Amino acid sequence: MAGTFLGLPFLKDYIPKDSNMIIYPLVGLNLAVFGLWHIRLNNYPYQRKLAQIFLLQKNFNIFKLKQLVFSAFSHREFWHLGCNMLCLISFSAPLISLIGNVGYLSLYFNSLMLSSLLSVLYPNLLKTLFKRVSSTSFTPSLGASGALFGVFGTFAYMFPNAHLSLFFIPLPFGAWEIFLGSMGFNLMGVLLRVGSFDFLAHLGGSIMGVLYGMYFQDIINKRRMARKNKEVSIFDIFK
């Protein structure tokens, strides 16, 4: 994660400035992996090979480091892919206009890394401490949700009063309030261990999103202050 944060700025001259050149390749990667899952559904060796790459395994015996990243571009169900890509397209453009493409990519990849790491480490930590853990805690996971909660977290922090819609139905709260509600929902999911969602991955992405939001907002505030200090009133010449 530190490598992504520190290394990407050195590549800024090679990263396209157009936000669409960032957003739609990410969408394309997710679509491509979705297609891979569905082109040979009945071929067991092929599906097993995909699972070794594009599923995040929680069992250390079959876990591979590449799964931390590749699983975040993987979807098997169309509704899962559709919801995530809709969120990706909706939140990314206004955020990129504020933090830039380099900042956005750093946010995206570090959010998915933290979400994947927590998703793997948490059940293994519980197993070590309490010896007995529900087998569902080790269910493999996939999807871009961890990265997207990071994007949403930064968006909500920097545009707290933005009005959002759920499938074109306007929501009565600002973006920050909705984000806090989502964090509470995911925290309850972790504590109660209900449902099939990877709530801890969502929380990991959310935490990274808030940290990036604080970081970028601090930079913006400092730049505004620097510009303000450079402004000289006509009356200053009489001081």
Summary of the structure (lengths in Angstrom):
residues: 239
radius of gyration: 20.4
end to end distance: 50.2
largest distance: 83.3
contacts: 727
relative contact order: 0.12
helix: 74%
strand: 5%
